[in-house]
Amino acid sequence: MALSDRTNNSHHAQWWRSLDHVSLSCVGALIALGYILMLAASPAVAHRIGASRNMFILKQVVFLALAGAVVIVTSRLTPRMVLRIALIGGVMALGATFMTLIHGMEIKGARRWIALPLMSVQPSEFLKPCFAVVTGWLLNLRYEKTLSNGWRFPGRLVACGVYLVIAALLQAQPDIGMLSVISMVFITQLFIDGLPIIVFGMLVSAALGAFGVAYLVFEHVHSRVQRFLHPDVGDHYQIDTSMRAFGNGGLLGRGPGEGRVKDLLPDAHADFVFSVAGEEYGFVMCLFIIALFTILVFSTLNRLLEEKNPFIILSTSGLITGFGLQAFVNMGSSLHLIPTKGMTLPFISYGGSSALSVALTIGMALALTRHRTKPSRFTTPSSNATTHLTAPSKENHNV
């Protein structure tokens, strides 16, 4: 019996009917593009470092297959199970992020990775989805939990404490890009939670002030901003090469395998994979990729319009904000719209930590935005009776 059949009351059928099919289709298309662009970009990068030609391809096949499985499995969870995973995963990611300061791999002056036998892991990648869900839960507790003295649970205060701990760890690595994304996620959730506009303005001002401090304190931040603002200052090789790639690609691209940017940039398979897409497949492919991310974000937000549960609204808003912002930062850096930042393009760039953390993000968002309804009950008609289909009713899914 087909999963879409309304008379099919199996668990799989109920999951399928309740799912956001538009977002799931976009995820599938992005994973497919990840395979295609990895075939285009990674062999040249592997050859340049003296590795096997197919090393990155084979690893990314495994990473994306696992990512697809994580999306499907996570999307089947209940909101309560999503919260439990976020709490446990958040504590583990927080501990692992702290360990990077002691035993982490130092790359380009930053300690963000932990070396494992087959891959290196960036624990802070998994902080993003876990933080969004935990923060949504803490903010929601203000409405659901009353203390013995009659006061509301200080959810905002506790959430701010969690954020400050994470911010201190990310600043110590340092990872200003990840800190910026998590900060925007938190500010977005506070705004949706009804933070007074004056306080919200103060937070935005504080965030801008913090960026100014980072510009003055961290040399790599200062250098990237200077190179962005002043084309005649510093080394512009990577961004100039990226911009030439888009120009060479034109409308329809030079054709699969005909691009040159992958032979010139060391991170063509990761930070600049969007440039590879622009050169080999052209402006049309770039628009298609942008459209997929845009549709996925807006489809998820559209599911929240009829949602009444504050936990689901706040958590999903945080999850999709982090996802959309990460995509924008990668594509904006490649197009020289913002200062360069080493951030992957979700589901498309090479990277195990990135692929799995993004899959967890989207899987959680799909799980939280499912339309949970009781299964339809088909009444078998008698000889002279008509068929009655009981309308589905909303199922209680409070956390």
TIMIRO-335468 format. One record per residue (C-alpha): x, y, z; residue in three letters. Coordinates in steps of 0.2 Angstrom, whole numbers. Last residue first. Layout:
N
       x       y       z   drenza
       X       Y       Z      ala
...
//
This chain:
399
       x       y       z   drenza
      37      96     127      val
      20      99     119      asn
      15      87     105      his
      -3      85     108      asn
     -11      78      92      glu
     -22      88      81      lys
     -37      80      74      ser
     -39      71      58      pro
     -56      71      49      ala
     -65      54      50      thr
     -68      47      33      leu
     -86      40      31      his
     -91      29      17      thr
    -109      27      13      thr
    -121      14      19      ala
    -133       2      10      asn
    -122     -14      10      ser
    -112      -9      25      ser
     -97       3      23      pro
     -81       0      31      thr
     -76      14      42      thr
     -59      22      38      phe
     -50      29      52      arg
     -38      43      48      ser
     -22      43      58      pro
     -20      56      72      lys
     -11      71      67      thr
       6      78      69      arg
      10      90      55      his
      29      89      56      arg
      38     105      60      thr
      48      99      74      leu
      55      83      65      ala
      59      93      49      leu
      69     106      59      ala
      78      92      69      met
      82      83      53      gly
      88     100      45      ile
     100     103      60      thr
     106      85      61      leu
     110      85      43      ala
     119     102      45      val
     129      94      59      ser
     133      78      49      leu
     139      87      33      ala
     149     100      42      ser
     158      87      53      ser
     162      76      38      gly
     168      90      26      gly
     168      94       8      tyr
     156     108       2      ser
     139     104      -5      ile
     128      98      10      phe
     128     115      18      pro
     141     127      10      leu
     156     127      21      thr
     163     142      31      met
     181     149      30      gly
     176     167      30      lys
     180     180      17      thr
     174     197      20      pro
     156     200      13      ile
     149     202      -5      leu
     165     195     -12      his
     156     182     -23      leu
     164     168     -14      ser
     162     176       3      ser
     143     179       0      gly
     141     161      -5      met
     149     154      10      asn
     141     167      22      val
     124     165      14      phe
     124     146      16      ala
     129     148      35      gln
     116     161      38      leu
     102     150      31      gly
     107     135      42      phe
     109     146      57      gly
      92     154      55      thr
      84     137      51      ile
      89     130      68      leu
      85     146      78      gly
      68     147      70      ser
      65     129      73      thr
      69     130      91      ser
      58     146      94      leu
      43     140      85      ile
      44     122      92      ile
      46     128     110      phe
      32     141     108      pro
      19     128     103      asn
       6     137      92      lys
      11     132      75      glu
       1     139      60      glu
      14     151      53      leu
      28     138      58      leu
      26     128      42      arg
      30     144      32      asn
      46     146      41      leu
      52     128      35      thr
      46     132      17      ser
      55     149      18      phe
      72     141      22      val
      71     126      10      leu
      65     138      -4      ile
      79     150      -1      thr
      92     136       0      phe
      86     128     -16      leu
      84     145     -25      ala
     102     149     -21      ile
     108     132     -29      ile
      97     135     -44      phe
     104     153     -46      leu
     122     147     -46      cys
     117     133     -59      met
     110     146     -70      val
     125     158     -68      phe
     137     145     -75      gly
     140     126     -74      tyr
     159     124     -74      glu
     163     142     -68      glu
     149     145     -56      gly
     149     128     -48      ala
     168     129     -45      val
     165     146     -37      ser
     152     139     -26      phe
     165     126     -21      val
     175     140     -14      phe
     176     135       5      asp
     176     117       3      ala
     182     108     -14      his
     191     124     -20      ala
     200     125      -4      asp
     218     125     -11      pro
     213     137     -25      leu
     221     136     -42      leu
     217     119     -50      asp
     199     120     -44      lys
     198     137     -52      val
     202     130     -69      arg
     185     124     -75      gly
     183     112     -89      glu
     178      96     -79      gly
     159      98     -83      pro
     156     113     -95      gly
     162     131     -97      arg
     147     138     -88      gly
     129     141     -94      leu
     127     160     -91      leu
     146     165     -89      gly
     158     153     -82      gly
     173     163     -85      asn
     166     178     -75      gly
     162     167     -61      phe
     179     159     -61      ala
     187     177     -62      arg
     178     181     -46      met
     185     166     -37      ser
     203     169     -43      thr
     201     187     -37      asp
     195     181     -20      ile
     209     169     -18      gln
     223     180     -24      tyr
     218     195     -14      his
     234     197      -4      asp
     235     213       6      gly
     228     231       3      val
     224     237     -15      asp
     206     231     -14      pro
     203     240       2      his
     186     236      11      leu
     187     217       9      phe
     206     217      11      arg
     205     227      27      gln
     191     216      34      val
     201     200      31      arg
     216     207      39      ser
     208     214      54      his
     199     197      57      val
     215     188      55      his
     224     200      67      glu
     212     197      81      phe
     211     212      94      val
     205     227      84      leu
     193     218      72      tyr
     187     207      86      ala
     183     223      96      val
     173     230      82      gly
     164     214      80      phe
     160     215      99      ala
     153     233      96      gly
     142     227      82      leu
     135     213      93      ala
     133     226     107      ala
     123     237      95      ser
     112     222      90      val
     109     218     109      leu
     105     236     113      met
      92     236      98      gly
      84     221     105      phe
      83     229     122      val
      74     244     115      ile
      63     232     104      ile
      57     223     120      pro
      61     204     118      leu
      46     195     112      gly
      52     178     110      asp
      54     181      91      ile
      67     194      95      phe
      76     182     108      leu
      76     168      95      gln
      84     180      82      thr
      97     186      95      ile
     102     168      99      phe
     104     163      81      val
     114     178      77      met
     126     175      91      ser
     128     157      85      ile
     132     163      68      val
     144     176      74      ser
     153     164      86      leu
     155     152      72      met
     164     165      62      gly
     174     172      76      ile
     182     155      79      asp
     197     158      91      pro
     199     145     100      gln
     197     156     115      ala
     183     166     107      gln
     173     150     103      leu
     175     144     122      leu
     170     161     129      ala
     155     162     117      ala
     149     145     122      ile
     149     150     141      val
     141     166     137      leu
     127     157     127      tyr
     123     146     141      val
     122     160     153      gly
     111     170     141      cys
      99     155     140      ala
      99     154     160      val
      94     172     160      leu
      81     170     146      arg
      73     155     155      gly
      71     164     172      pro
      57     152     178      phe
      42     163     182      arg
      40     169     199      trp
      27     161     211      gly
      39     158     225      asn
      39     139     222      ser
      44     142     204      leu
      32     143     189      thr
      36     133     173      lys
      27     133     157      glu
      28     151     150      tyr
      46     155     155      arg
      50     137     151      leu
      49     141     133      asn
      64     152     133      leu
      74     137     140      leu
      67     125     127      trp
      71     137     112      gly
      88     139     120      thr
      91     120     120      val
      85     118     102      val
      96     132      95      ala
     111     126     106      phe
     110     109      99      cys
     109     114      81      pro
     124     126      83      lys
     135     116      95      leu
     137     102      83      phe
     148     112      72      glu
     158     117      88      ser
     164      99      89      pro
     175     101      73      gln
     180      83      70      val
     196      76      61      ser
     194      60      50      met
     199      42      49      leu
     208      39      66      pro
     201      54      75      leu
     210      72      77      ala
     200      85      86      ile
     198     101      78      trp
     195     119      82      arg
     212     126      88      arg
     216     141      78      ala
     233     148      72      gly
     231     142      54      lys
     228     124      60      ile
     231     119      78      glu
     224     102      81      met
     215     101      98      gly
     222      93     114      his
     220     107     126      ile
     209     121     118      leu
     201     107     108      thr
     195      99     124      met
     183     113     128      phe
     175     110     111      thr
     173      92     116      ala
     165      96     132      gly
     153     108     124      leu
     149      95     110      ala
     145      82     123      met
     134      94     133      val
     125      99     117      gly
     123      81     111      gly
     115      76     128      ile
     103      92     128      leu
     100      92     109      ala
      96      73     109      ile
      84      75     123      arg
      76      90     115      leu
      73      80      99      val
      66      66     108      met
      53      77     116      arg
      49      85      99      pro
      46      67      92      thr
      58      59      81      leu
      55      54      63      arg
      65      68      56      ser
      80      62      65      thr
      81      46      56      val
      78      54      38      ile
      91      68      41      val
     104      57      49      val
     102      44      34      ala
     105      58      22      gly
     120      64      32      ala
     127      47      32      leu
     126      45      14      ala
     134      63      12      leu
     149      58      23      phe
     151      41      15      val
     151      49      -3      val
     162      63       4      gln
     175      51       9      lys
     176      42      -8      leu
     176      59     -17      ile
     190      66      -6      phe
     202      51      -9      met
     198      49     -27      asn
     214      56     -34      arg
     224      48     -20      ser
     234      61     -11      ala
     249      71     -16      gly
     243      88     -10      ile
     240      95     -27      arg
     232      78     -34      his
     219      78     -20      ala
     214      96     -24      val
     213      92     -43      ala
     202      77     -39      pro
     191      87     -27      ser
     182     100     -38      ala
     172      91     -51      ala
     167      75     -43      leu
     164      85     -27      met
     152      96     -37      leu
     142      82     -43      ile
     141      73     -26      tyr
     136      89     -17      gly
     124      93     -31      leu
     115      76     -26      ala
     115      81      -8      ile
     108      98     -12      leu
      94      90     -23      ala
      89      78      -8      gly
      89      92       4      val
      78     102      -7      cys
      66      87      -9      ser
      65      86      10      leu
      61     104      12      ser
      47     103      -1      val
      40      86       7      his
      38      94      24      asp
      33      78      33      leu
      16      73      41      ser
      11      62      27      arg
      28      53      27      trp
      28      50      46      trp
      10      44      46      gln
      14      32      32      ala
      30      25      40      his
      20      22      57      his
       7      12      47      ser
     -11      20      46      asn
     -13      18      27      asn
     -30      24      23      thr
     -24      41      18      arg
     -13      32       4      asp
       3      43       3      ser
      14      28       9      leu
       7      17      -5      ala
       0       0       0      met
//
